[in-house]
């Protein structure tokens, strides 16, 4: 894993994106060379216009592939759905390039060159994907992991590897090493417990360990030797705190292994005026673009709501925003009127009978969220951030879930990291899982992460994941 703008990205996916960017650029050059074969094209190939078009082609294709989920850890399965999405991303890329040429005719390169470029790019990237899928499944590429500890926190690492195939493909769990002079716990498999036959460094060398994860809750009285860890660190073995390990590998902050001191001393949760200004400019620009692009959909939705269930078109609801400030969020009305006659707020349920026929469709496609662009332009919300929750539920959840109020350290958003990583939830357990993603975003948010969320939100909308 490497960290780009405070967000962890698997190094394999970075290398894959770099290789495919090179293939896409070379495809354009190869198409020009083949299309004008027989003539002197050397000078033409070195000219600026070819380079500009090649880079544009690569950027557009990488953007569409990202929107179709081709650069996520979970997507690298190599099944039929994987290759169908890959094919669909090229179709969408072709449409996007056509629109660009229509809007900017000066960039047009001719149908022959573009057809050849797409052919070479498709074949080249398809072969790269096939090779990549084969390589990431090879055990020789797995990092060898040693967990220092044998309690419940340490057991969570084994549970994670057992449940998450994408993470299991990257790691081989060598075993657990309980600190000396502490009783062995039954929370980890006994066959995975390693013997103390030498120093920590000697044990790590014997088992060819690449990374040590420290999963000891009481570090002062738990037999943890900082000198041993420092020795391993200086010898090139990566040493990670269990909270940082979960954050890096899962894209969320694990509440079960979290403590306030980690939040205080970790390198995150930073807020600067420059960062806030850049995010505000980004919010306004994206909101205005979305408002213009979806105007026909907005007008059609408003008309259908009036036809089915009359006025009002919009529904205003109190939500809690940044620093606990309450504001009125605006949505297309997707439920029948007076849907909460019982007198108190209710969680939305699966197959909720309060939802209208039009509402069912616009919820599935996330169209009901479009009016929240107005909230973004007013400054109540950001385009990307934790989803704003109703004050009634916030009070309930804050009483039951530790660190819940920490999600309000950033502005809420129309879309967010939790929305693309976890399906819609309506229980306290779901709120806990989503909070873990919200805390990750609050800790690591940046324009780079916002762009990742926007591209993956397009994937959620296209395939209807998590909507209710």
N, C-alpha and C positions, 0 to 999 in steps of 0.2 A: 504494500500500500504506500502511496505517496500522497502528500497533502498539497492541493492546489487551492490557494485563496481560502485556507482554513477548512476545506472540505476534503475528506479522505476519498481517494480514487484508487482502485486497484491498478497496480503498475501494468498488469497484463492488458487491461482495457486501454490504457494510455498508449502502449506500444501498438495495439491493434488500430487505434484511431490514427496514429502517426503513419503506420504502414499503409492504411487505406487512403489517407490524404495524399501520400506520395503516388499511389497507384492512380488515383483520380486525376492528379495533375499530369502525370506521364501519359495517361490515356488521351488527354486532349492533344498533347504534342504528337503522339503516335498517330492520331486520327488526321491531323494536319499533314504530317509527313506522307501518310499513305494516300490521302485524298489528292495531294498535288505531286504524287510520284512521277518522275520523268522530267520534272522541271527543277530549277535551282531554288530549293525552299530553305536553304541554310540560313540565309539572311532573314527570311520571313519567320522562321522558327525562333530566332533570337530577338525578334522585335517585341516591343512592349505590349501591343495588343493581344498577342497570343498568351503571354504570361498573365495578363490581367484576367482574360477569359478563363484560363486554366484554374487560377486561384478562385475565381467566382464559382466555377463549376464544382470545385472541391468543397467550398464552403456550403453551397446550397445542398449538395448531396449529403454531406456530413450532418447538416441540420435536419434534413428530412429523416435520415437514418436514426438520429438521436430521438426525434419525435416519435418514431415507430418502435422505440425501445431497444435498439440494436446495440447500445453501449451500456446496458445495465448488467450487473452481476447475475441477476435472476434469469436473464434472457438467454444466457450462453448454455443452452441445453442441447442444441443440435436436432431437436425434433421437427416434425412437419410444420408446426405453428411458427417455429423460429424462421424457417426458410420462406414461408408464406409472407411473414412480416417483412422479410428482407426483400422479396420481390415487390411487395406493395410499396416499400419505401422508394424503390427505383421508379415505379409508376408515378408516385407523388412528386419525386424529384424532377421527372420529365415535364410534368404539368407546371411545376414552379419555374423551371427554366424557360418554358414557352411563355409564361406570363411576364417574366423579366424581359425577354426579347421583345414582347409586344409593347411593354411600357418604355423600354430603352432600346430602340432599334439600332442604335449605334454599336451595341454589343453583339448584334446578331452575327453568327459565324457560318451560316449555311446549313441546310438540312443534312447534306452528305457528311460534313465534318461532325455534326452533333450525333448523328446516328452511329457513326463509327466510334465516337468517344464513349457513348453510352454502352455500346457492345463491349469494347475493351474494358471499360470500368466494371461492368457487370461480371464479366468472366474473371477479371483479376481479383475483385473483392470477394466473389463467391469462392474462389479457390483459397483465398486467404482465410475466409471464415471456416471452411472445411478443415484446413490445417490447424487453425486456432482451436476449434472445438476438440480436435483429437489431442492436441498438446496439453490443454488444461486438465484433461482427464488422466494424464500420466502421473503415476505416484511419485516418480522421480522429481517432479516439480513441486511437490508439497513441502511446505515448511514444517520442520519438526518442532513440536511445541512441548515444553515442560511447564507444568502448573505447580507453583510453590504454595502448598496448602492442601488440606484434605477435608475442609469443612463444607458448609452449604454453598459458600461463595465459589469455592473451587469446583464443586459439582456442577455449577451453572455452566462452566466452560464445556464440560463433557456433554451436557444436555444440549447446548447450542450446536455443537458439532453433530450430534445425533439427529437434530431436527432440521438443520439448515444444510441442504445438499450443496448449495453454492459455496458455503464456507468449508464444508467437509472436503470438497475437492481441492482446497488450498492447503489444508493442514493435516498433519498426522500427529495425533496425541501420543507422545512418548509415554507419559504417565504423570502421576502426582507424587510430589515429594513433601511429606509432612515435616514440619520443623522438628529438630531434635529436642528431646526432653519434653515433648508434648504427647498426650494420648492420641492414638489413632482414632479417627472418627469413621463411622459407618456410612458416611454420605457419598463416598466414592467407591467404585469397585475395588475389592481387595487385590485382584490380579493386576490392577493398574498402579498400585502403590510401589514406589521404588525404595530400595534399601539405602541406608546412609553408609556407603562403603567408600568414603573419601570426601574430599571437599566438594562444594557445589560446582566449582569449575571442572573438577575431575569427572564428576557425574555427567555434566553437560557435554564434555568432550567424548566420554564413553558412549553416549547415546546420540552423538552428532546433533545436538540441540541447536536450533537457529534462534529460538526466542524463549524467554522465561516470563511467565505471567505470574505476578505476585497477587495471591488471593487469600491473604491472611488478614483477618478483621482487626485483631489486636496486635499491632506491630511492635508495641513496646514490650509486651509480656508474652508474645507468641513465638519467641525463639527466632525472630528474623535477624539475620546478620547483614547489616548494610555493607560491611567490608567484603563479604562473599559476593554480594550482588555487584559491588563496584569492580571487583576483580573480573567478573564475567563481562561486565560492560566494557571494560578497558581491553578485553580480549576479542571484542567484536560481536559478542552475543547480545542481541537486543533484549532489553529488560522493560517490561510494561506493567503498569498498574492495571488491575482487572477492569476498573471503570473505563480507562482509556482503551483497553483492548476491545471491550464491548462497543464503545463508541465508534472505534475505527472499523470494526468488522460488520456491525449491524446497521450503522447509520442512525442509531438512537442511543440515548443515555439510559443505562440499566438501573432502574430505581432500586432493585434489591441489593446492588453492590455500591450504591451511591452514599456518600457522606458529605456534610457541609464543607469540610476542609478541602476536599477534592475540588469542589466548585469554587472555593475561594482562591486556591493556588493554581488552578488550571489556566492555560492560556486561552481564555475565551471571555464571552460576555462583555466585550469591549464596545463602547459607544463613543464616537467622536463626531464633532460637527461636520467634518468633511464626509464621513461615512453616511451620516443622516441626510446631508444635502444631495449626495450622489443617489441615494436610494429614493429620495423624493422626486428628483428629476426622472429617474427610471420609472417610477410609479405613474407620473403624469403622462409621460411619453407613451407607455404601453397602454394606459387606460384610454387615451384619445384614439390611438390606433384601433383598439378593440371596439370602441364606441362607433367609429366610422365603419369598420368592417362588418359589424353585426347589426347595423341599422335595419336592413330588411327583415332579419330574423326577429328583432325586437318588435317591429310594427306588426308582423304576422302573429307573434305570440300574444300581443295585447289584444288583437282582434279575436283570436280564438278563445281567449279567456272570457271576453265579453259575451261572445256567442253562446258559450257553454253555461256560464254561471253568473253572468252579469258583472256589474261593478262591485267593488273596486278592482282595478287591475293589479295594483301593487299592495304589498303587505309590509307594514313597518313593525319591527319588533325590537325591544330593548336588548342590547348585547353589551358585554363588558369588554372594554378596549385596553389600550396601553395604560399602565399604572392604575388600573381599576376604574378608569373613567367610563361612564355608561353613555351610550349613544344609540340612536335608532338606525338599525340596519334595514336596507331597502331590498325587497325581493319581489319577483313576480308571484302573485298569489297562486299557489299550487294545491291548496286545500279548499274544501267547502267553507263558506262563511260560518263564523262562530264555531270553529273547530275545537275550541277549548272551553266549552260551556261548563265543564266540571269545576272551573274556578281556579285552577292552578296549571302551570306549564306541564306538558307531557313530552316524553321522548318520542321521536319519530320511530315507528315500527316498520318491520318488513311487511309488505302488502297492507299498509295502513289504509283502512277504509275511509279515512277522512280525505284522502287524496283524490282529486278529480281526474277525469280521463286525460285532459290536457296536462294537468299537473304531473301525472305519471310519466308522460313523455318528456316534458321539460326538465323534470328531476333527473331522469335517466341520462339526458344529454347535458345536464348542468346549465341549461338555459335560464333556469329560475334565478341563478346567481348573477346574471348580467347587470341588473340595476345597481348592484353594489359598486359598479364603476363610479357612480355618483358619490358614494361614500369615500372612495379613494381620492377623487378629485377634491372633496371637501377637507381631506386630511384626517378623517376619522379612522381610516383603514389604510393599509398598504396593499399593493397588488399581491405580494407574496408574504405569508406569515401564518401563525397559528390561527385556526378558525375561531372567530369570536363566539363565546358561549353566553347563554342567558344568565343574568345575575342569580336567579333562583337556583340553577344547577351549579353555578360556580361555588356558592356557599356550601351546598351539599357535598360537592366533590372535594373542596378544600378541607372539610372536616374529616374526610375519609382517606385522602391521598396526600402523602407528604410531598412538599415542593410544588404543589399544584399551582399556587399563585405566582410562581416564578415564570410561568409561561406568559405573563402579562408584562414582562420587561421589554417586549417589542410590540409594535403595532400588529393587530390581527390582519389577516389577509383573505382575499377571495379564494386563493388556492394556497397550499402549503405543503411542507415536507411530509406531515402526517397523512394528508389527503392522498398523496400518490404512493405512500408506502404501506398504508393500512386501510382495509375496507371500512365502509361506514359502520359505526358502532353506536349502540344505544344503551349500554350498560356501564356500570362502574368499572368492570374489568376492561372494557373497551377504552374507557377514558384513561385508565392507567397506561395501556399500551400506546395510545396516541400521545399522552403526555411525554413519554420517553422520546418520541420523535420531535415534539415541540421544543423540549429542552435542548435537543441536539441543534435545532435551528436557531434558538435563542443564543446558544453558545458560539455557533460557527457561521452565522448568516453573513452573506456577502453578495455582491452582484453576480459573481460566478455561480454561487449556489442558487440564486434566484433564477438565473438563466436555465440551469439544469431542471429546476422545478417547473418552469414554464414549458420546456420541451416535453417533459414527462407528463405534464398535465394534458398536453395535446394527445398523448397516447391514451390517457385515461378517458378523455372525451371520445376518441375514435373507437375504443373498444368497450366503453361503458363500464369500466371497473369501479366498484365501490359505491355506485350511486344508489340512492334509496329515495 
